[in-house]
Structure formats: structure tokens, C-alpha cells
Amino acid sequence: MRINFNLQATKAYTGSSPVLPPGEYLVEIVSEQADQPLRNGKGTALVFEYQIKDGQYRGQRIRDWLNLGHLDQTARELGQRRLKAIGESVGLSLFNDTRELFNRPFLVVVSLTEFQGKERNGIEEYRPANLQACEPSGPRQSPAPAPQPEQQPERYW
């Protein structure tokens, strides 16, 4: 195949996704991989891929491994609790197919962890989205209350 490709204008492939700074991100589930074998050989996981929907990192993706098929019962239960938290964060208390979770905005709290000597992201928490801009900026602040109109005393005449 003939191709006109400029190597100088293209960034080199590093083999991994860029690591995001810790913070809270507005995301949607855009894909999943079921029954992904765990690297330690102790079962399988459901892997969700989230796409960041706003802010400086809009369009970037982050993966989340839910150990639903882990051999260890405690790890499996943690995976189930995480899946429940995701469902609740997108407003579903009951679903029959994980695809029902797709394309529904919610917030993830991202942390940095180290795995095999490399820095990587982890998901610490899932929260419902209030659809305000969400960039990693430390703790989120509640919006200021809307100004109230000045109240006039009632007049009786």
C-alpha cells in the first residue's frame, strides 16, 4: 500500500495511554470487554473504557477493571460493589445488560498508583454527575447559591 506519511509530524507510540492527574472527571462508558483474563491468572474482569467528556482532557480514555470473575470471593464482591456504584451513579438501580450503562454521564475520582514500577491511574470513587465542568482541581466546591430577589414588604391599601 502506498501512503504519504510524515513521520516528523506524528508523535511516537509509547505503548500506553497518558497518565491523568488525580482529580474528578466527567466520563461516559464507551466500550467494554467482558471476561478479560487477569494478569495474575486468578480469574477474569469486566473492563470498562471511559471517555472524558469535558475539560482539558476531553476525549482521553481511561480503563476500569472490575474483578467480577476473580477466584477470590472478596475481590469478586469488591467488583460487584463497584459495578453497583457505577449503576447508581448513572441513575440505574436495576439493569440487565451492562450496555444500559453506556453513554450516561457520571463522575469518577481518579488517583495515581504504581504497578510493576510504572505509574498508572486508578478509579477511587464513582459519583452522579451534576453536568457542571469537571476538571482535576482538588476537592469540588458546591456552586454558590443563586442570588435571591430583594423582598419588598407587603403593602396593605
Order of alpha helices (4+ residues) and beta strands (2+ residues): beta-beta-beta-alpha-beta-beta
